[in-house]
């Protein structure tokens, strides 16, 4: 999992200079964000730390909502905790943990 994150970060860094050359696609959901008829402005697509923090907050609120309202989420969490406890008690290798993380995700 860490390898995938590192590869994605490396690809992002390598492709960063090309971002001006690539024509952005029009989002199919752009009308929901805001359009000229609604009177709301379309938010900027520039990077913003506050927007990232707000995005993470929305994601965590979604996870909390799923935990509160979805019974299968409880089963998934219980199974995940059981696998993690069993893995720690069996002293698994890093390679085994990698496959477990992939299966849990």
Beta strands, then each sheet from edge to edge (+ up, - down):
end
